[in-house]
Amino acid sequence: MRKILIINEEKNRKNPNVKSGVVSIEKRRFPRLNVDLPMKYSEVKVRKKQGGIAHDASEGGLLVYLQEEFPIGTKLKIEVFFSHGLRLTPIKAEAEIVWADIRGPGDWGEYKYGLKFINIGKDDFSKLKWLLNSLATLDYETISRKLSK
């Protein structure tokens, strides 16, 4: 099991030169990263695709916001799009809804779900790993810059 260190840095009000913060350890099999990427989805046996947002991603699945209400256990065909150079590249997979969250006040009809990958091709998994590694490197560089100030 990997551990991810998350640091929320705050300035000390009494002494602005002293930094303090909250450190939390996230214990997950697959660490997740914030992605906020456009996606398309449909139920496995349905052709009509809808749009959604992949909010965060890991090698095991996604946290997504979708336009429709689905029961836990529903299987979806998904495509998550990210820019790679000048191209918009899709990651295609089949996923299962493993948890659902009720909508918050003011949401515009979004339903929040946790998806677990149940079928992802070798090439698509390679694209996912490349994307996550790229984002993890950016996150590490951002944290390092903040801590060195």
C-alpha positions in Angstrom: 0.0 0.0 0.0 1.4 3.4 -1.0 1.2 6.5 1.2 0.8 9.9 -0.3 1.8 13.0 1.7 -0.5 15.9 1.4 0.6 19.3 2.7 -1.7 22.2 3.2 0.6 25.1 3.7 -0.6 28.1 5.7 1.1 31.3 6.9 1.4 31.9 10.6 -0.6 35.0 11.4 1.6 36.1 14.2 4.8 35.5 12.4 4.4 35.6 8.6 7.9 34.2 8.0 7.1 30.9 9.8 5.2 28.3 7.8 2.9 25.8 9.3 0.4 23.4 7.9 -1.6 20.2 8.1 -0.1 17.0 7.0 -2.3 14.0 6.2 -1.4 10.6 4.9 -3.7 9.1 2.3 -3.7 5.3 2.3 -4.8 4.0 -1.1 -3.9 1.2 -3.3 -3.8 3.6 -6.2 -3.1 7.3 -5.4 -5.5 9.7 -7.1 -4.7 12.9 -8.9 -6.9 15.8 -9.7 -7.4 15.9 -13.5 -10.7 17.7 -14.3 -10.9 16.3 -17.9 -13.9 16.1 -20.3 -15.3 12.6 -20.8 -18.1 10.8 -22.7 -20.0 7.8 -21.2 -22.8 5.4 -22.0 -24.2 2.3 -20.4 -22.4 -0.8 -21.8 -25.5 -1.9 -23.8 -26.6 1.7 -24.9 -25.1 3.6 -27.9 -26.2 7.1 -26.8 -23.2 9.0 -25.3 -23.4 11.8 -22.7 -20.8 14.2 -21.5 -19.3 14.3 -18.1 -16.2 15.4 -16.1 -13.5 13.1 -14.7 -12.5 15.0 -11.6 -9.7 12.8 -10.3 -8.0 9.7 -11.6 -5.9 6.8 -10.5 -4.7 3.5 -12.1 -7.8 1.9 -10.4 -10.6 4.2 -11.5 -12.1 7.7 -11.5 -14.2 10.1 -9.6 -16.6 11.5 -12.1 -19.5 13.9 -12.4 -22.2 12.6 -14.8 -25.6 14.0 -16.0 -27.7 11.0 -15.1 -28.5 9.0 -12.0 -27.4 5.4 -12.1 -27.5 2.6 -9.5 -24.3 1.2 -8.0 -23.1 -1.7 -10.1 -23.9 -0.1 -13.4 -21.3 -0.8 -16.1 -20.3 2.1 -18.3 -18.2 2.6 -21.5 -16.1 5.7 -20.9 -13.8 7.9 -22.9 -11.7 10.5 -21.0 -10.0 13.1 -23.2 -6.7 14.9 -22.5 -4.4 17.0 -24.6 -1.2 15.4 -25.7 0.8 17.9 -27.8 -1.7 19.4 -30.2 -4.1 16.4 -30.2 -7.0 15.6 -28.0 -6.3 12.0 -26.9 -8.9 9.6 -25.5 -8.5 6.9 -22.9 -11.2 4.3 -23.4 -12.3 1.8 -20.8 -15.2 0.0 -19.3 -15.9 0.9 -15.7 -18.3 0.0 -12.9 -20.0 2.4 -10.5 -18.8 1.4 -7.0 -20.2 4.3 -5.0 -22.5 7.2 -5.6 -22.9 10.5 -3.7 -26.0 12.6 -3.5 -26.0 16.0 -5.3 -25.1 19.0 -3.3 -27.1 22.2 -3.2 -26.6 24.4 -6.3 -25.3 21.5 -8.5 -26.5 21.8 -12.1 -27.8 18.2 -12.3 -24.5 16.5 -11.7 -24.3 13.1 -10.0 -21.0 12.2 -8.4 -19.7 8.6 -8.8 -16.7 6.5 -8.0 -15.8 4.3 -11.0 -13.6 1.2 -10.9 -11.9 0.1 -14.2 -13.1 -3.4 -15.2 -11.7 -3.5 -18.7 -9.0 -1.2 -20.1 -6.8 -2.1 -23.0 -3.0 -2.2 -22.8 -2.6 1.0 -24.9 -5.2 2.9 -23.0 -3.7 1.8 -19.7 -0.3 3.1 -20.9 -1.9 6.4 -21.8 -3.5 6.6 -18.3 -0.2 5.9 -16.6 1.6 8.5 -18.8 -1.0 11.1 -17.9 -0.8 10.3 -14.1 3.0 10.3 -14.1 3.0 13.7 -15.9 0.5 15.2 -13.4 2.4 13.7 -10.4 5.6 15.3 -11.6 3.8 18.7 -11.9 2.3 18.3 -8.4 5.7 17.5 -6.9 7.4 20.5 -8.6 4.6 22.8 -7.4 4.9 21.5 -3.8 8.7 21.8 -3.9 8.5 25.4 -5.1 6.0 26.3 -2.4 8.1 24.8 0.3 11.4 26.4 -0.9 9.9 29.9 -0.6 
